[in-house]
Amino acid sequence: MELVKKLGKELSLLEQMDLITLDYDIPLQNYPYEEYKNSALYAYFLQTVSEAAKQPDATFDKAGIDLGSMALTDAGEEMVDQIIA
């Protein structure tokens, strides 16, 4: 879970720097997203949300996963080109 949180923060930072786009409304065609839904981490997430939802002041009561894609922006491509050069 900690690795997932860290990666999420890093991806958000890259998006804020305009190096990548994170598009949760544009899933990749033919990508095996089922591997995420069948993972032990996702099962843990579902269980945790279910348990939390029983609390009177629960922040979250429904679990879900956003499926999408990411891509380099023009600035991101330029940075990659600079790194390679």
DSSP file (Angstrom, degrees, kcal/mol; ACC not computed):
  #  RESIDUE AA STRUCTURE BP1 BP2  ACC     N-H-->O    O-->H-N    N-H-->O    O-->H-N    TCO  KAPPA ALPHA  PHI   PSI    X-CA   Y-CA   Z-CA
    1    1 A M     >        0   0    0      0, 0.0     4,-2.4     0, 0.0     5,-0.2   0.000 360.0 360.0 360.0 -40.0    0.0    0.0    0.0
    2    2 A E  H  >  +     0   0    0      1,-0.2     4,-2.4     2,-0.2     5,-0.2   0.891 360.0  51.5 -63.8 -38.4    2.8    2.4    0.8
    3    3 A L  H  > S+     0   0    0      2,-0.2     4,-2.7     1,-0.2    -1,-0.2   0.903 109.4  50.3 -64.3 -40.7    4.4    1.9   -2.6
    4    4 A V  H  > S+     0   0    0      2,-0.2     4,-2.4     1,-0.2    -2,-0.2   0.916 111.0  48.8 -63.5 -43.4    1.1    2.6   -4.3
    5    5 A K  H  X S+     0   0    0     -4,-2.4     4,-2.2     2,-0.2    -2,-0.2   0.919 112.1  49.2 -61.6 -43.5    0.7    5.8   -2.3
    6    6 A K  H  X S+     0   0    0     -4,-2.4     4,-2.4     1,-0.2    -2,-0.2   0.932 111.7  47.7 -63.1 -46.2    4.2    6.9   -3.2
    7    7 A L  H  X S+     0   0    0     -4,-2.7     4,-2.7     1,-0.2     5,-0.2   0.894 110.2  53.3 -62.6 -39.6    3.7    6.2   -6.9
    8    8 A G  H  X S+     0   0    0     -4,-2.4     4,-2.3     2,-0.2    -1,-0.2   0.912 109.8  47.5 -60.6 -43.5    0.4    8.1   -6.8
    9    9 A K  H  X S+     0   0    0     -4,-2.2     4,-2.2     2,-0.2    -2,-0.2   0.907 112.7  49.3 -64.4 -41.6    2.1   11.2   -5.3
   10   10 A E  H  X S+     0   0    0     -4,-2.4     4,-2.3     2,-0.2    -2,-0.2   0.904 111.4  48.4 -66.3 -40.9    5.0   11.0   -7.8
   11   11 A L  H  X S+     0   0    0     -4,-2.7     4,-2.1     2,-0.2    -1,-0.2   0.908 110.9  51.2 -65.3 -40.6    2.6   10.7  -10.7
   12   12 A S  H  X S+     0   0    0     -4,-2.3     4,-2.5    -5,-0.2    -2,-0.2   0.899 109.5  50.8 -62.1 -39.9    0.5   13.7   -9.4
   13   13 A L  H  X S+     0   0    0     -4,-2.2     4,-1.8     2,-0.2    -2,-0.2   0.921 108.8  50.4 -64.4 -43.8    3.7   15.7   -9.1
   14   14 A L  H  <>S+     0   0    0     -4,-2.3     5,-2.7     1,-0.2     6,-0.9   0.870 111.4  49.9 -61.5 -35.8    4.7   14.9  -12.7
   15   15 A E  H ><5S+     0   0    0     -4,-2.1     3,-1.8     1,-0.2    -2,-0.2   0.916 108.5  51.3 -68.2 -42.6    1.2   16.0  -13.8
   16   16 A Q  H 3<5S+     0   0    0     -4,-2.5    -2,-0.2     1,-0.3    -1,-0.2   0.814 107.5  53.9 -62.9 -29.5    1.5   19.2  -11.8
   17   17 A M  T 3<5S-     0   0    0     -4,-1.8    -1,-0.3    -5,-0.2    -2,-0.2   0.400 115.8-119.9 -83.7   2.8    4.8   19.8  -13.6
   18   18 A D  T < 5S+     0   0    0     -3,-1.8    58,-0.4     2,-0.2    57,-0.4   0.827  82.0 118.6  60.7  35.0    3.0   19.4  -16.9
   19   19 A L  S   <S+     0   0    0     -5,-2.7    54,-2.0     1,-0.2     2,-0.3   0.693  77.1  16.7 -98.6 -25.3    5.2   16.4  -17.9
   20   20 A I  E     -A   72   0A   0     -6,-0.9     2,-0.4    52,-0.3    52,-0.2  -0.944  67.0-133.8-139.0 161.9    2.4   13.8  -18.1
   21   21 A T  E     -A   71   0A   0     50,-2.7    50,-1.6    -2,-0.3     2,-0.6  -0.956  11.4-154.3-112.8 140.8   -1.4   13.7  -18.4
   22   22 A L  E     -A   70   0A   0     -2,-0.4     2,-0.7    48,-0.2    48,-0.2  -0.964  13.8-174.1-113.2 113.2   -3.4   11.4  -16.2
   23   23 A D  E >   +A   69   0A   0     46,-3.2    46,-2.1    -2,-0.6     3,-1.1  -0.847  15.0 172.9-117.0  96.2   -6.7   10.6  -17.9
   24   24 A Y  T 3  S+     0   0    0     -2,-0.7    43,-0.3    44,-0.2    -1,-0.1   0.596  82.2  55.4 -78.5  -9.5   -9.1    8.6  -15.8
   25   25 A D  T 3  S+     0   0    0      1,-0.2    -1,-0.2    44,-0.1    43,-0.1   0.333  98.7  65.5-102.0   6.2  -11.8    8.9  -18.3
   26   26 A I  S <  S-     0   0    0     -3,-1.1    -1,-0.2    43,-0.1    -3,-0.2  -0.680  70.2-173.0-127.4  78.6   -9.7    7.4  -21.2
   27   27 A P        -     0   0    0      0, 0.0     2,-0.3     0, 0.0    42,-0.2  -0.358  32.5-103.0 -69.1 152.9   -9.0    3.8  -20.4
   28   28 A L    >   -     0   0    0     40,-0.7     3,-1.2     1,-0.1     2,-0.2  -0.565  36.5-115.4 -75.4 136.0   -6.6    1.9  -22.7
   29   29 A Q  T 3  S+     0   0    0     -2,-0.3    -1,-0.1     1,-0.2    -3,-0.0  -0.511  94.3   4.4 -72.3 138.7   -8.3   -0.4  -25.1
   30   30 A N  T 3  S+     0   0    0      1,-0.2    -1,-0.2    -2,-0.2    -2,-0.0   0.654  90.0 145.5  62.8  19.2   -7.5   -4.1  -24.6
   31   31 A Y    <   -     0   0    0     -3,-1.2     2,-2.4     1,-0.1    -1,-0.2  -0.705  58.6-118.9 -84.9 139.2   -5.4   -3.4  -21.5
   32   32 A P    >   +     0   0    0      0, 0.0     3,-1.8     0, 0.0     4,-0.3  -0.382  48.4 159.2 -78.5  68.0   -5.7   -6.2  -18.8
   33   33 A Y  T >>  +     0   0    0     -2,-2.4     3,-1.6     1,-0.3     4,-1.4   0.713  59.6  80.6 -62.7 -19.2   -7.3   -4.1  -16.1
   34   34 A E  H 3> S+     0   0    0      1,-0.3     4,-1.9    -3,-0.2    -1,-0.3   0.797  78.3  69.4 -59.1 -26.3   -8.6   -7.2  -14.4
   35   35 A E  H <4 S+     0   0    0     -3,-1.8    -1,-0.3     1,-0.2    -2,-0.2   0.835 100.8  47.3 -62.4 -29.7   -5.1   -7.8  -13.0
   36   36 A Y  H X4 S+     0   0    0     -3,-1.6     3,-1.5    -4,-0.3     6,-0.4   0.932 111.6  48.4 -73.1 -46.6   -5.8   -4.7  -10.7
   37   37 A K  H 3< S+     0   0    0     -4,-1.4    -2,-0.2     1,-0.3    -1,-0.2   0.741 113.8  48.4 -66.8 -22.4   -9.2   -5.8   -9.7
   38   38 A N  T 3< S+     0   0    0     -4,-1.9    -1,-0.3    -5,-0.2    -2,-0.2   0.332  89.5 114.3 -98.3   6.6   -7.9   -9.3   -8.9
   39   39 A S  S <> S-     0   0    0     -3,-1.5     4,-1.9    -5,-0.1     5,-0.1  -0.390  73.4-125.0 -80.8 155.7   -4.9   -8.1   -6.8
   40   40 A A  H  > S+     0   0    0      1,-0.2     4,-2.2     2,-0.2     5,-0.1   0.849 111.7  56.9 -64.1 -34.9   -4.4   -8.6   -3.1
   41   41 A L  H  > S+     0   0    0      2,-0.2     4,-2.3     1,-0.2    -1,-0.2   0.903 106.3  47.9 -65.2 -41.1   -4.0   -4.9   -2.7
   42   42 A Y  H  > S+     0   0    0     -6,-0.4     4,-2.7     2,-0.2    -1,-0.2   0.894 110.3  52.2 -66.8 -38.8   -7.4   -4.2   -4.2
   43   43 A A  H  X S+     0   0    0     -4,-1.9     4,-2.2     2,-0.2    -2,-0.2   0.904 110.2  49.3 -61.8 -40.5   -9.0   -6.9   -2.0
   44   44 A Y  H  X S+     0   0    0     -4,-2.2     4,-2.6     2,-0.2    -2,-0.2   0.910 109.9  51.3 -63.4 -42.9   -7.4   -5.2    1.0
   45   45 A F  H  X S+     0   0    0     -4,-2.3     4,-2.5     2,-0.2     5,-0.2   0.929 110.0  49.0 -59.6 -47.5   -8.7   -1.8   -0.1
   46   46 A L  H  X S+     0   0    0     -4,-2.7     4,-2.2     1,-0.2    -1,-0.2   0.913 112.8  47.7 -59.8 -43.4  -12.3   -3.2   -0.5
   47   47 A Q  H  X S+     0   0    0     -4,-2.2     4,-2.4     2,-0.2    -1,-0.2   0.915 111.5  50.2 -64.6 -43.7  -12.1   -4.8    3.0
   48   48 A T  H  X S+     0   0    0     -4,-2.6     4,-2.5     2,-0.2    -2,-0.2   0.915 112.2  46.3 -62.7 -44.5  -10.8   -1.6    4.6
   49   49 A V  H  X S+     0   0    0     -4,-2.5     4,-2.4     2,-0.2    -1,-0.2   0.904 111.3  53.1 -65.3 -40.4  -13.5    0.6    3.0
   50   50 A S  H  X S+     0   0    0     -4,-2.2     4,-0.5    -5,-0.2    -2,-0.2   0.916 112.2  44.6 -61.0 -43.5  -16.1   -1.9    4.0
   51   51 A E  H >< S+     0   0    0     -4,-2.4     3,-1.0     1,-0.2     4,-0.3   0.907 113.5  49.9 -67.3 -41.8  -14.9   -1.8    7.6
   52   52 A A  H >< S+     0   0    0     -4,-2.5     3,-2.0     1,-0.2    -2,-0.2   0.853 100.2  64.9 -65.8 -34.2  -14.6    1.9    7.7
   53   53 A A  H 3< S+     0   0    0     -4,-2.4    -1,-0.2     1,-0.3     5,-0.2   0.717  92.0  64.6 -63.2 -20.0  -18.1    2.4    6.3
   54   54 A K  T << S+     0   0    0     -3,-1.0    -1,-0.3    -4,-0.5    -2,-0.2   0.625  83.3  94.8 -77.6 -13.1  -19.5    0.8    9.5
   55   55 A Q  S X  S-     0   0    0     -3,-2.0     3,-1.4    -4,-0.3    -3,-0.0  -0.554  82.8-125.4 -80.3 145.0  -18.2    3.8   11.5
   56   56 A P  T 3  S+     0   0    0      0, 0.0    -1,-0.1     0, 0.0    -3,-0.0   0.836 108.0  38.5 -61.1 -35.4  -20.7    6.6   12.2
   57   57 A D  T 3  S+     0   0    0     -5,-0.1    -3,-0.1    -3,-0.0    -4,-0.1  -0.158  83.4 164.0-108.4  39.0  -18.5    9.3   10.8
   58   58 A A    <   -     0   0    0     -3,-1.4     3,-0.1    -5,-0.2    -5,-0.1  -0.315  30.1-158.3 -62.1 134.3  -17.1    7.4    7.8
   59   59 A T  S    S+     0   0    0      1,-0.2     2,-0.4    -2,-0.0    -1,-0.2   0.874  82.0  28.2 -77.0 -40.3  -15.4    9.5    5.2
   60   60 A F        +     0   0    0      1,-0.1    -1,-0.2   -11,-0.1     3,-0.1  -0.955  52.1 166.1-124.4 141.1  -15.8    6.8    2.5
   61   61 A D        +     0   0    0     -2,-0.4     2,-0.4     1,-0.2    -1,-0.1   0.377  66.8  57.6-131.3  -0.5  -18.4    4.1    2.3
   62   62 A K        -     0   0    0      2,-0.0     2,-0.3    -9,-0.0    -1,-0.2  -0.998  66.6-149.6-134.8 133.8  -18.0    2.9   -1.3
   63   63 A A        +     0   0    0     -2,-0.4     2,-0.3    -3,-0.1   -17,-0.1  -0.768  27.0 151.3-101.4 146.7  -14.9    1.5   -2.9
   64   64 A G        -     0   0    0     -2,-0.3     2,-0.4     2,-0.0    -2,-0.0  -0.979  33.1-131.8-162.1 168.2  -14.0    1.8   -6.5
   65   65 A I        -     0   0    0     -2,-0.3     2,-0.5     2,-0.0   -28,-0.0  -0.997  15.3-139.0-132.5 132.6  -11.1    1.9   -8.9
   66   66 A D        -     0   0    0     -2,-0.4     2,-0.5   -39,-0.0   -41,-0.1  -0.782  16.8-158.1 -89.9 129.5  -10.6    4.4  -11.7
   67   67 A L        +     0   0    0     -2,-0.5     2,-0.2   -43,-0.3   -41,-0.0  -0.923  35.1 117.6-108.9 129.7   -9.2    2.9  -14.9
   68   68 A G        -     0   0    0     -2,-0.5   -40,-0.7   -43,-0.1     2,-0.3  -0.706  48.0 -99.8-159.4-150.5   -7.5    5.2  -17.3
   69   69 A S  E     -A   23   0A   0    -46,-2.1   -46,-3.2    -2,-0.2     2,-0.3  -0.925  14.5-145.9-147.5 168.2   -4.3    6.1  -19.0
   70   70 A M  E     -A   22   0A   0     -2,-0.3     2,-0.3   -48,-0.2   -48,-0.2  -0.976  15.5-179.2-138.5 154.5   -1.3    8.4  -18.9
   71   71 A A  E     -A   21   0A   0    -50,-1.6   -50,-2.7    -2,-0.3     2,-0.2  -0.991  32.6-100.4-150.4 153.5    0.8   10.0  -21.5
   72   72 A L  E     -A   20   0A   0     -2,-0.3   -52,-0.3   -52,-0.2     2,-0.1  -0.520  34.8-139.0 -70.5 141.1    3.8   12.3  -21.9
   73   73 A T     >  -     0   0    0    -54,-2.0     4,-2.6    -2,-0.2     5,-0.2  -0.369  35.0 -94.8 -84.0 175.9    3.0   15.9  -22.7
   74   74 A D  H  > S+     0   0    0      1,-0.2     4,-2.3     2,-0.2     5,-0.2   0.918 130.9  50.1 -58.5 -42.4    5.1   17.8  -25.2
   75   75 A A  H  > S+     0   0    0    -57,-0.4     4,-2.1     1,-0.2    -1,-0.2   0.880 109.7  51.2 -63.6 -37.9    7.2   19.1  -22.2
   76   76 A G  H  > S+     0   0    0    -58,-0.4     4,-2.3     2,-0.2    -2,-0.2   0.903 109.4  49.6 -65.4 -41.7    7.6   15.6  -20.9
   77   77 A E  H  X S+     0   0    0     -4,-2.6     4,-2.4     1,-0.2    -2,-0.2   0.904 109.8  51.7 -63.6 -40.6    8.8   14.4  -24.3
   78   78 A E  H  X S+     0   0    0     -4,-2.3     4,-2.2     2,-0.2    -2,-0.2   0.903 109.5  50.0 -62.2 -41.1   11.3   17.2  -24.5
   79   79 A M  H  X S+     0   0    0     -4,-2.1     4,-2.4     2,-0.2    -2,-0.2   0.921 110.1  49.7 -64.5 -43.2   12.6   16.3  -21.0
   80   80 A V  H  X S+     0   0    0     -4,-2.3     4,-2.6     1,-0.2     5,-0.2   0.921 110.0  51.4 -60.6 -43.6   13.0   12.6  -22.0
   81   81 A D  H  X S+     0   0    0     -4,-2.4     4,-2.1     1,-0.2    -1,-0.2   0.896 110.5  49.1 -60.3 -40.4   14.9   13.7  -25.2
   82   82 A Q  H  < S+     0   0    0     -4,-2.2    -1,-0.2     2,-0.2    -2,-0.2   0.888 110.8  49.7 -66.3 -38.9   17.2   15.8  -23.0
   83   83 A I  H  < S+     0   0    0     -4,-2.4    -2,-0.2     1,-0.2    -1,-0.2   0.918 112.3  47.2 -66.1 -42.8   17.8   13.0  -20.6
   84   84 A I  H  <        0   0    0     -4,-2.6    -2,-0.2     1,-0.3    -1,-0.2   0.877 360.0 360.0 -66.4 -37.7   18.6   10.6  -23.5
   85   85 A A     <        0   0    0     -4,-2.1    -1,-0.3    -5,-0.2    -2,-0.2   0.500 360.0 360.0 -72.1 360.0   20.9   13.1  -25.2
